[in-house]
């Protein structure tokens, strides 16, 4: 036995691969010099320890279960694995493990052999970089761009959305090379690439050098020479590609500095959209190149869609966006307030703040039209802050004047909730307006809270800790999970007007309202029904135990100047156990 062990030692020492010899309990009893060199653990540090002393932490339990299942079934496992050197550095290795049995089938030893793959992985990474990335800018090259674009086509088909393709060409860049030389031209291309990268959407991760499914909000590539392409994913409307194009044109508003010399550049951009303009990669490239050529012939320094109809729609949206910015700067928005009535007492308990915008041409634009544009352009953050602060200040003043404790409900947009630092905003607004926290109701939609649920729940708890109430608006119209609903620290469910509208004639809508009230009360929540317009709707909601209502039966949304008149004029009374909402006529 001693001679066999010495023979084993000599074989291990001559082996260029690392060798680890463990006993039946998988405790290291011998290693070779190659193991010491690769792992950094000395022989004394390794012997008596399990092989997991070099565990990287990069693999989950399922990975190791698969490994041990293979050893039990086949007495052998082979594969790539990440370990950690004694210094703490993680490294990849190719590992084989053999399980040795005696004549009775009992495990005697395990023998593991591995080789360090660090250099091989580095070479593979460099080959990947040279194959798929531009050597001058580090951006995705034409090969990777085309792969990603086709991938986005498939995703767009599943999600029923659009993909924008932008082709950007630097205007008159040839003169830079002629006047400053190609070295300076290359440096300028690098600076342009960096600045363009700063002006693409950052809501998702940038393109990775691996094959994971992580996707960029926008993917940028250097297509050829002084041309760059951009893939705009998940566009709700084709015209939204213009928002990205305007961001890119703003990248050229300040000059570039080369050897102390200011260089002013401009760019022309062509835009094509999948699937409206073409459903193939080659077809879409032809469309975007045509749009770019048209833009350059028109003088450049702007962008143009392949479709003339999209150009017109984009121009209209740009005009609306410009008007919105002016309205924000000049207090061009206004709030209207719709009362909420408690069905048990007939009292007005609160007001919902609703934003209104009268455009410069005098027309009133629906929030359903301008709120999505405000979200896309980022204007929802200052607009949302203005709405919240104005609503809290107005209702606090009403309460002071009339000796009431009305609450105010304010809708939060998805972008506000995700990026607007809502808890900090609440602190600022309540401190500046004086409204008590328990009189502020923030309304969020189901679709908002179902995105990144853990983060959403943490934000909701931070809001509730401030004493503010949370409500789920338009309940039942979006994707929801009852398993998550019980985890949300909310106080109210609001039944959407689409279910209230036909409760007198549609048994399904009536049942939805009934079940929603029952569910909410089981969870300890109150229920508000929106869009109540008839006495029949009111009577049904009373019969199922709904807590509060709002709608044209009570009042249309009122400007601030009319709210106090409404509160003074509509005094509730109780008649025959049924709420008689006012002593006067129904509101218009």
PEDA-V605030 format. One record per pair of residues at least 6 apart in sequence whose ideal C-beta (glycine too) atoms are under 8 Angstrom apart, sorted by the first residue. I is the first residue (numbers start at 1). J is the second residue. Records with the same first field share a line. If there is no record, write none. Layout:
BEGIN
I=J, J
END
This chain:
BEGIN
8=21, 30
9=30
12=19, 21, 30, 31, 32
13=32, 33
15=32, 34, 113
16=34, 115
17=34, 113, 114, 115
18=31, 32, 34, 35, 37, 38, 39, 93, 113, 114, 115, 116
19=31, 32, 34, 35, 111, 112, 113
20=28, 30, 31, 35, 46, 51, 111, 112, 113, 114
21=28, 29, 30, 31, 109, 110, 111
22=28, 29, 50, 51, 109, 110, 111, 112
23=29, 108, 109, 110
24=106, 107, 108, 109
26=50, 51, 110
27=48, 49, 50
28=46, 47, 48, 49, 50, 51
29=47
30=47
31=41, 43, 46, 47
35=41, 46
36=42, 43, 46
38=85, 93, 114, 115, 116
39=46, 54, 83, 85, 86
40=85, 86, 87
41=53, 54, 85, 86
45=53, 86
46=53
51=112
54=83, 84, 85, 86
55=83, 84
56=81, 82, 83, 84, 90
57=84
58=82, 90
59=81, 82
67=77, 79, 97
70=76, 77
71=77, 97, 99, 110
72=99
75=98, 99, 100, 101
76=96, 97, 98, 99
77=95, 96, 97
78=94, 95, 96, 97
79=94, 95
80=92, 93, 94, 95, 117
81=92, 93, 95, 114
82=90, 91, 92, 93
83=90, 91, 93
84=90, 91
85=91
91=116, 117, 118
92=116, 117, 118, 121
93=114, 115, 116, 117
94=114, 115, 117
95=112, 113, 114
96=112, 113, 114
97=110, 111, 112
98=110, 111, 112
99=107, 110
100=107, 108, 109, 110, 111
101=107, 108
102=108
125=209
128=209
129=209
131=143
132=140, 141, 143, 144, 209
133=139, 140, 141, 144, 209
134=140, 141, 221, 222
136=186, 189, 190, 222
137=189, 190, 193, 222
138=193
139=193, 197, 220, 221, 222, 228
140=148, 207, 219, 220, 221, 222
141=221, 222
142=221, 223, 224
144=207, 221
145=219, 221, 223, 229, 231
146=281
148=207, 219, 221, 231
149=163, 165, 231, 281, 284
150=281
152=163, 215, 231, 233, 274
153=163, 274, 275, 279, 281
155=215, 233, 234
156=162, 163, 233, 234, 274, 275
157=275
159=234
161=234, 235, 236
162=235, 236, 237, 238, 240, 241, 273, 274, 275, 276
163=231, 232, 233, 235, 273, 274
164=230, 231, 232, 235, 238, 240, 241, 244, 271, 272, 273, 274
165=229, 230, 231, 232, 271, 272, 273, 274, 284, 285, 287, 288
166=229, 230, 232, 241, 244, 245, 248, 269, 270, 271, 288, 303
167=223, 227, 228, 229, 269, 270, 288, 289, 291, 292
168=196, 227, 228, 229, 230, 248, 267, 268, 269
169=226, 227, 267, 268, 269, 292, 296
170=192, 226, 227, 265, 266, 267
171=265, 266, 267, 268, 296, 300, 301
173=185, 225, 226, 265
176=184, 185, 188, 263, 265
177=184, 185
180=188, 258, 261, 263
184=258, 259
187=258
188=256, 258, 263, 265
189=222, 226
191=256, 258
192=228, 251, 256, 265
193=220, 222, 228
195=251, 256
196=220, 228, 248, 251
197=206, 220
198=251
199=247, 248, 250, 251
200=216, 217, 218, 220, 230, 244, 247, 248
201=216, 217, 218, 232, 244
202=217
203=217
204=214, 215, 216, 217
205=214, 215, 216
206=216
207=216, 219
208=214
215=233
216=231, 233
217=232, 233, 234
218=230, 231, 232, 233, 244
219=230, 231, 233
220=228, 229, 230
221=228, 229, 230
222=228
223=229
230=244, 248
232=240, 241, 244
235=241, 273
236=372
238=273, 276, 305, 307, 310, 313
239=310, 313, 314, 317
240=376
241=271, 273, 305, 314
242=271, 303, 305, 314, 317, 318
243=376, 377
245=269, 271, 303
246=303, 318
248=267, 269, 303
249=267, 269, 301, 302, 303
251=267
252=264, 265, 266, 267
255=262, 263, 264, 265
256=262, 263, 264, 265
257=263
266=300, 301
267=300, 301
268=292, 295, 296, 300, 301, 302, 303
269=292, 295, 302, 303, 304
270=288, 289, 290, 291, 292, 293, 294, 295, 303, 304, 306
271=288, 291, 303, 304, 305, 306, 310
272=278, 284, 285, 287, 288, 291, 305, 306
273=305, 306, 307, 310
274=284
276=307, 310
277=283, 284, 287, 306, 307
278=284, 286, 287
287=306
288=306
290=306
291=304, 305, 306
292=304
294=304
295=302, 303, 304
298=304
304=311
305=311, 314
317=373
320=359, 365, 370, 373
321=373, 377, 379
323=359, 360
324=357, 370, 373, 374, 377, 379
325=379
326=332, 360
327=333, 357
328=379, 382, 383, 386
332=357, 358
333=355, 356, 357, 383, 386, 387
334=355, 356, 357, 358, 559
335=353, 354, 355, 356, 387, 390, 391, 394, 560
336=353, 354, 356, 557, 558, 559
337=351, 352, 353, 354, 391, 394, 395, 408, 557, 558, 559, 560, 563
338=351, 352, 354, 550, 551, 554, 555, 556, 557, 558
339=348, 350, 351, 550, 554, 555, 558, 563, 566, 567, 570
340=348, 349, 350, 351, 352, 409, 528, 548, 549, 550, 554
341=347, 348, 349, 548, 549, 550, 554, 572, 579, 581
342=348, 349, 547, 548
343=541, 542, 546, 547, 548, 549, 579
344=547, 579
345=572, 574, 579
346=572, 573, 574, 579, 580, 581
347=572
348=406, 566, 567, 570, 572
349=406, 407, 548
350=406, 407, 408, 409, 439, 441, 548
351=395, 398, 406, 407, 408, 409, 563
352=408, 409, 410, 443, 550, 557
353=387, 390, 391, 394, 395, 408, 409, 410, 411
354=367, 411, 557
355=367, 371, 383, 387
356=364, 367, 557
357=364, 365, 367, 370
358=364, 365
359=365
371=380, 413
373=379
374=380, 383, 413
375=413, 414, 415
378=415
380=413, 415, 416
381=415, 416, 419, 420
384=412, 413, 416, 420
385=420, 425, 429
387=410
388=410, 425, 426, 429
389=429, 432, 433
391=408, 410
392=408, 410, 429, 430, 433, 435, 440
393=432, 433, 434, 435
394=408, 560, 563
395=406, 407, 408, 435, 439
396=433, 434, 435, 439
398=404, 406, 563, 564, 567
399=405, 406, 439
401=564
402=564, 567, 568
404=567
405=439
406=439
407=438, 439, 440, 441, 469
408=435, 439, 440, 441
409=441, 442, 443, 471
410=440, 441, 442, 443
411=443, 444, 473
412=420, 422, 442, 443, 444, 448
414=445, 447, 448, 451
416=422
417=444, 448, 456, 459
418=448, 451, 452
422=442, 459, 462, 463
423=459, 462, 463, 466
426=437, 440, 442, 463, 466, 468
427=466
429=435
430=436, 437, 440, 466
436=467
437=466, 467, 468
438=467, 468, 469
440=468, 469
441=468, 469, 470, 471, 491, 492
442=463, 468, 469, 470, 471
443=470, 471, 472, 473, 494
444=470, 471, 472, 473
445=472, 473, 474, 478
446=472, 474, 475, 476, 477, 478, 479, 480
447=478, 479
448=456
449=456, 460, 472, 484, 488
450=478, 479, 480, 481, 484
453=484
457=487, 488, 489
460=470, 488, 489, 490
461=489
463=470, 489
464=470, 489
469=491, 492
470=488, 489, 490, 491, 492
471=490, 491, 492, 493, 494, 528
472=485, 488, 490, 492, 493, 494
473=494, 496
474=494, 496, 530
475=493, 494, 495, 496, 516
476=495, 496, 499, 512, 516
477=496, 498
482=519
485=523
486=523
490=525
491=525, 526
492=520, 525, 526, 527, 528
493=516, 519, 520, 525, 526, 527, 528
494=527, 528, 529, 530
495=512, 513, 516, 517, 527, 528, 529, 530, 546
496=530, 531
497=530, 531, 551
498=531
499=509, 512, 513, 516
500=509, 513, 529, 530, 531, 532, 537, 541, 551
501=509, 531, 533
502=509
503=509, 510, 513, 537, 540, 541
504=510, 534, 536, 537, 540
510=540
513=529, 540, 541, 544, 546
514=544
516=527
517=527, 544, 545, 546
518=544, 545
520=526, 527
521=527, 545
526=547, 548
527=545, 546, 547, 548
528=546, 547, 548, 549, 550
529=537, 541, 546, 548, 549, 550, 551
530=549, 550, 551
531=550, 551, 552
532=538, 541, 549, 550, 551, 552, 553, 554
533=551, 552, 553
534=553
535=553
537=551, 553
538=549, 553, 581
539=578
541=549
542=578, 579
552=587, 588
553=581, 586, 587
554=581, 587
555=566, 570, 587
556=587, 588
558=566
566=587
569=582, 584
570=581, 582, 583, 584
571=582, 583
572=579, 580, 581, 582
573=580, 583
574=580
END
